[in-house]
Amino acid sequence: MDWSDISGAIAKAAPLVSTLLLGPAGAGVGALVASALGTEANPAAVATALQDPASLERIRQMELDNKADLTRMHLEAETARLAEVNQTMRAEAASIDPYVRRWRPTYGYLTALAWFVQMTGFTFILGLVAYQHPADLAAVVGALGSVLAALLGLWGIALAVLGVNVTSRSKDKQVHAGQEPAPGLMAALAKRLAG
């Protein structure tokens, strides 16, 4: 049994104590609860004492008597938790993960490879038809034009993503080098209009 196991049983009578039992100050607050109930400072003894309905009133009174200290403990625990979250976020932001460095160039190379394969295929088909069936060349060019028109939307999306990736990677490199990234087109326009 843990101090967090008794937190729910006292939540209505002493919400601040209940909250503190769930966090890093749980053992210290548990000792205060045990003292108020006159039991050993362990969760099992306190859980047994909570069978008596009057015990909740004693815990509520202990919370009222120690409100300032309990509030300070709660604020300290919350400050420590937020500091840890911020430290983790800073470490993630400063991380130079190889995958982050490589996925954008990989996407660019794969886009170029797909473009090359597609265009080589079209050129091969046109060359083959022109050599073997010159009379059908106009029909094949029309069909390939329809295929290219259908692929235009896909290539528009792929190239837009590639452009965003290249821009983002350039800004990442500038920030990593300690430089201020150049403003984007919209920021530059807004600055000119404002100035």
C-alpha positions in Angstrom: 0.0 0.0 0.0 1.2 3.5 -0.8 0.2 7.0 0.4 -1.5 7.6 -2.9 -3.9 4.7 -2.1 -5.5 6.6 0.8 -5.7 9.9 -1.1 -9.1 9.2 -2.5 -10.6 8.3 0.9 -9.8 11.8 2.3 -10.3 13.9 -0.8 -13.6 15.4 0.2 -12.6 16.1 3.8 -9.1 17.5 3.0 -8.5 18.1 -0.7 -5.1 19.8 -0.2 -3.8 16.9 1.9 -5.3 14.4 -0.7 -3.5 16.2 -3.5 -0.2 16.3 -1.6 -0.4 12.6 -0.9 -0.2 11.9 -4.6 3.0 13.8 -5.2 6.6 13.8 -4.0 5.6 15.2 -0.6 3.3 12.3 0.0 5.5 10.6 2.7 5.8 13.9 4.7 2.1 14.7 4.5 1.3 11.1 5.2 3.3 11.4 8.5 1.2 14.5 9.4 -2.0 12.6 8.7 -0.8 9.6 10.8 0.1 12.0 13.6 -3.3 13.6 13.5 -4.9 10.2 13.7 -2.5 8.9 16.3 -1.3 5.9 14.2 2.0 4.7 12.9 3.3 6.7 9.9 2.5 4.1 7.2 -0.3 3.9 4.7 -1.8 0.6 6.0 -2.1 2.0 9.6 -3.7 5.2 8.3 -6.1 3.2 6.1 -7.2 1.2 9.1 -7.8 4.4 11.1 -9.9 5.8 8.3 -12.5 3.2 9.0 -13.6 5.5 11.9 -15.8 8.3 10.5 -14.3 10.8 13.1 -10.9 10.4 11.5 -11.9 12.4 8.5 -12.8 15.3 10.7 -9.4 15.1 12.4 -7.7 15.2 9.0 -9.8 18.2 7.9 -8.8 20.0 11.1 -5.1 19.1 10.6 -5.4 20.6 7.1 -7.0 23.8 8.4 -4.3 24.1 11.2 -1.4 23.6 8.8 -2.9 25.3 5.7 0.1 27.7 5.2 2.7 24.9 5.4 0.6 22.5 3.2 0.1 25.3 0.6 3.9 26.0 0.6 4.6 22.3 0.1 2.1 22.1 -2.7 3.6 25.1 -4.4 7.2 23.8 -4.0 6.2 20.4 -5.4 4.4 22.0 -8.4 7.4 24.3 -9.0 9.7 21.3 -9.0 7.4 19.4 -11.4 7.3 22.4 -13.8 11.0 22.9 -13.6 11.5 19.3 -14.6 9.1 19.6 -17.5 10.8 22.8 -18.7 14.2 21.1 -18.4 12.9 18.2 -20.5 11.5 20.6 -23.1 14.8 22.5 -23.3 16.8 19.3 -23.8 14.4 18.2 -26.6 14.7 21.6 -28.3 18.5 21.6 -28.0 18.8 18.0 -29.2 20.4 17.5 -32.6 19.0 14.1 -33.3 20.5 12.5 -36.4 17.0 11.6 -37.6 16.0 15.3 -37.5 19.1 16.2 -39.5 18.5 13.4 -42.1 14.8 13.1 -42.8 14.6 16.3 -44.7 17.5 15.5 -47.1 16.2 11.9 -47.4 12.8 13.3 -48.4 14.5 15.6 -51.0 16.6 12.7 -52.4 13.5 10.4 -52.6 11.5 13.2 -54.3 14.3 13.7 -56.9 14.6 10.0 -57.4 10.8 9.6 -57.9 10.9 12.5 -60.4 13.8 10.9 -62.3 12.2 7.5 -62.5 8.9 9.0 -63.6 10.5 11.1 -66.3 12.8 8.3 -67.4 9.8 6.1 -67.8 7.9 8.6 -69.8 10.9 9.2 -72.0 11.4 5.5 -72.5 7.8 4.9 -73.5 7.8 7.8 -75.9 11.1 6.7 -77.5 9.9 3.1 -77.7 6.6 4.1 -79.4 8.4 6.5 -81.7 10.8 3.8 -82.8 8.4 0.9 -83.1 5.0 2.5 -83.8 5.5 6.0 -85.1 1.8 6.3 -86.2 0.6 5.9 -82.6 2.9 8.5 -81.2 0.3 11.3 -81.1 -2.2 9.1 -79.1 0.6 8.1 -76.6 1.6 11.7 -76.1 -2.0 12.6 -75.4 -2.3 9.7 -72.9 0.9 10.6 -71.2 -0.2 14.2 -71.0 -3.4 13.1 -69.2 -1.3 11.0 -66.8 1.0 14.0 -66.2 -2.0 16.3 -65.6 -3.3 13.7 -63.0 0.1 13.6 -61.3 0.4 17.4 -61.2 -1.5 17.6 -57.9 0.6 15.0 -56.2 3.8 16.7 -57.4 2.5 20.0 -56.3 2.1 18.7 -52.7 5.4 16.8 -52.8 7.3 19.9 -54.0 5.5 22.2 -51.5 6.5 19.9 -48.6 10.0 19.8 -50.0 10.2 23.6 -50.1 8.9 23.9 -46.5 11.5 21.3 -45.4 14.3 23.1 -47.1 13.3 26.4 -45.6 12.9 24.9 -42.1 16.3 23.1 -42.3 17.9 26.4 -43.4 16.5 28.2 -40.4 17.5 25.3 -38.1 21.1 25.6 -39.3 21.1 29.4 -38.8 19.8 29.1 -35.3 22.3 26.4 -34.5 25.1 28.6 -35.8 23.9 31.4 -33.5 22.4 33.6 -36.3 19.0 35.2 -36.5 17.0 33.5 -39.3 16.0 35.8 -42.1 12.3 36.8 -41.9 9.9 35.0 -44.2 8.2 36.7 -47.1 5.1 37.6 -45.1 7.2 39.0 -42.2 9.3 41.0 -44.7 6.2 42.5 -46.3 4.6 43.3 -43.0 7.8 45.1 -41.9 7.9 47.1 -45.1 4.3 48.1 -44.8 4.7 49.0 -41.2 7.9 51.0 -41.8 
